[in-house]
Structure formats: C-alpha cells, structure tokens
C-alpha cells in the first residue's frame, strides 16, 4: 500500500539525508527500490555507515515496506549493507583490506582481458573515451561510474572470452562503490581517462605487453587513490 502525502510528510527527519526518487506505479517495486539504493550507495550519496530503515525508504519512495524489505535483503546478500544495532541496517563500511582484495581480483581480470584484446588488435569505440572525458568535468558521479564500467566492459567483450565478463560482474557491484569514492575527487578524473586512452591505444596497436603493463598501472593507481582517500576519511 502506498503512503499518502500526509503520512509521508509527517514522517520526515530520519537518519538518511539523501532524497530518493519516487518510483512509478506498478505491481512489483523491488527492482526499482534495489536499483535506487544501489546507485545511491555506489555514488556515495548514501555514505558508508549510514543507517537505513524500511520506514524512511518507503516514505521517500512512496511504496509499501514489503518491496523495501526485499530490496534490503538483496543488498545484504550482496554485502552492501549489514545489520545495525537496534533496528534497520547500515551501509557496509569500506575498509582498506576489502579494497585491496577487490583490486587484486580486478587487476588480474583486467590484465588478462587487455592482453587478449591486444592480441586481436581490437579498436575500441572512440565514443567511450570522448563520453568519459566529457563526464569527468561534470558532477554526475553515477554517469562517470557507468562510463568507466562501459570502457572496461568493452575490453572484456573484446577479449573474446565471455568468462572474464561473467567473473567481473560479481565484483563490479562492490567496485562501483570504490570508484564512487575515488571520483569524488575531481583531480583524479581526467587522469583516469588518460590512462584509459593509453590502454586503448596499446590494444589497437596489438602491443600485448604494453596493454598488460598499462592496465596494471591503471589498477594500481586506482587502488592507491582509493586507499589514500579512505584513510583521509577515517582520520577526519
């Protein structure tokens, strides 16, 4: 049952400050609620450690608690939220250890994909780079993350090995959060796309060694930037 305007207005002032978009009327809202929360957690709108309650989310999105509960269960299964003391859940904190573990896996997959793509001299769509650079100068973190993911997904596809993309998808849910944290810093954004362009050029040239080395450097920079950012937040 959807909340009335009066009920929603009377329940403001919860711990979560980000405003979630109202979903369109339909029978099953679980996917919409899950997607909205995933995006907000990924781009940092809902910060690590934020308490989430069914009531607050239901009020803002004007849906019943049932789809919210199911969406939170999915997020918990993904490891993006965890039980909070008392009631509700907390957005799972980012830790240096978890980031290092994620980037070890990402680095191995990206390195393999880049080498395989380079062996076939694949030319990536130039629009991937131009769109990424254009977005880097803006403020839409979600769009920046999507553009970054599109670039790396294109390399996975160009590798010719579908198992790489399938394996990577398991980790990208968490990598989106990591990327969102890094992209909060404007000074990192163009540098990321400079590295992307160098990787794309090495792949197109068929330089397998350079494609692998440049990918390793890119992954290492991403890991270092994020752990530095995370330590700054923890010390603040």
N, C-alpha and C positions, 0 to 999 in steps of 0.2 A: 504494500500500500504506500502510495506517495504521500509525503508530508505536505500539509497545507502551507501557504505563505506565512500565515500567522504562527504556526508551530515552528517553522524554520527560523523566523525572526526572533522567536522567544528563546532560542537555544544557542545564541552566539556566545563567544568568549571562551571557546575550548583551547587546549594547548596548541593545536596545529594552526599555524597562521596562513599557510598558503591557501589560495582560493581555487577550488576545483570546479571545473566546468560542469554544468548541468547536462546530463545525458538525455538523448532524445527518447521519446516514448516508444517502448517496445516491451515484449514479454520478458525476455531474459537480458538482464543488465550486467551479468557477471563479467563478460569480456570488456565492456566499456569501463566499468569500475576498476578492474585489474589494469587495463591499459593506462588509464589516467594516473593511477597511483604509481605504476612502473615508470612512467615518463617523469613524474614529479620527483621520485626518488633518484632516478638516473641523472637528471639535470641539476640536482641539488636544491630544487625548490623546497623539498621536504628533506631537511638535513639529517645526517646520521644521528641517532639518539633521540629523535623526535617521537613523542608518544602519539599513537593513533588510536582512536576509539571508533567503534561502529557508529555511535550516535552522531559524532561530529561529521564523519564522512557522509553518512546518509542525509544529514541536514543540508550539507553543501551541494550534494549532487541530486537531492530530491528524489531519492529512491528508498525502498524499504531496507531494513537491516540485513535481510537474507542474502542478497547478492553481495553486499559488503563483506559479510562473514565469509562467504565462499571465496571472494577475491583475496581477502587477508590470509585465508588458508593456503591459497596458491602461492602468495608471496612468501609465506613462511616456509613452504616446501622448497621454494627457490633459494631460501637462505637470506632473503632481503629484509625480513622482519623477524623478530623473536619475541617471546613472551615478556611482558613488562611486569614489574612488581605491582601487585594490586589488581588493576584491570587494564584491558587493552594490550597493545603490542608496541614495541619500539622498533624504529628503523635500525637495522643491524649496523653497528659502528664499522667504519673502515679501519683496518689495522695495517701496520707496515708489513707484518708477516703475511696476511692474506693477500696484499697487493703483490708482494714478491712472488708468492706461489702462483697467482694468476698470470703474471707476466712471464714466468718461466714456461708455462704451458703455451701462452700466446706466442712467445718468441719462437718456440720450436715449430709450431704450426705455420706461422708466417714465413719463417725462413724456408721451410720445405716448399710452400706454395710459390714463393717468389722464384726459387731455383727452377721449379718445374715449368713455370710460365716463361721464364727466360730461355729455357731450353727450346721452347717452341716459338720464341721471338714474337710474343703476343703484344700488340699495340693496344693499350687501354684507351677507353673513350676519353678524349681531352676534356669533355664536359665535366667529368668527375673532378678534375683539378680546378677548372675555372669556377665551378659552383662552390667548391670547398674554400677557395681563396676569397670569393665574394662574401660568403657567410662568415668567414673569420673576422671580418671587420664590423660585424653587427653584434647583436645582443641575444640572439635566439640560440641558446645552448643546445636545445633539443635538435634543432636543424643542423647545428655543427656536428653533433654526435652522429646523426643519421648520415651526413655526408662522409664522415670518417669511416663509418661502417660500410657504406656503399663502395668506397675505394678498396678497402681490404677484402670485401666480399667479391669484388671484380677480380682480384688476384686469385682468390680461392677458386673461382669459376674458371679462370684462365689456366690454372694448374692442370686441369683435365682429370683431377682426382676428386670425385664427389665426397669421399670420406673426410677430406680436410674440412670442407664447409660444414658437414654434419657434426664433426667433432667440435669445431669452433663455436657453433651455436650454443652449445652447453655452457660455455664460459662468457659469451658476449653479454648475457644478462647482467653479470657482475662487472664486466669490463666497461659497460655503459656508465656505471656509477663512477668508476675510476676515471674515465675520460671526462665526465662531467666536472669532477673536482679539478682536473688539470686545466680545462677550458675556462674556468672561472678567471684565470689569469690571462689577460689579453696579450701579454708579451710572448706567450708560448704559441699562439695560434698560427701566425704566418710561418714560423719556424717548422711547425709540423707539416705544413703543405710544401715547404721547400724540400723536406726530406721525402715526402710522398712523390714529388716530381722527379727527384733523383732516382728513386726506386723504379718508377715507371720508365724512365729513360734507359736504365740498365736492362730491364726486362725486354724492352723493344729492341735493344741492340744485341740481345742474345748473350749478354755477359753474365753467365751463371754465377761466377764467383762474386762479382760486384753486387749483383742483386741480393745474394745472401748476406754479404757483409753490410750493405746499406740497411737492409731490413733489421739486422742485429743491432746496429747503431740506433736506428729509429726506436726499436723496442726498449733498448737500454735507456735512452733519453726519456721516454715516456715513464718508465718505472722510476727513474731518479727524480724527475719533476714531481711526480705524484707523492713519493715518499717524503720529499722535502716539504711539499705543501701540507701533507698530513701532519708532519712533525710541528710545523708552524701553528696549525690549528690546535694541536694538543697542548702546545706551550702557551697559547694566548690566554 
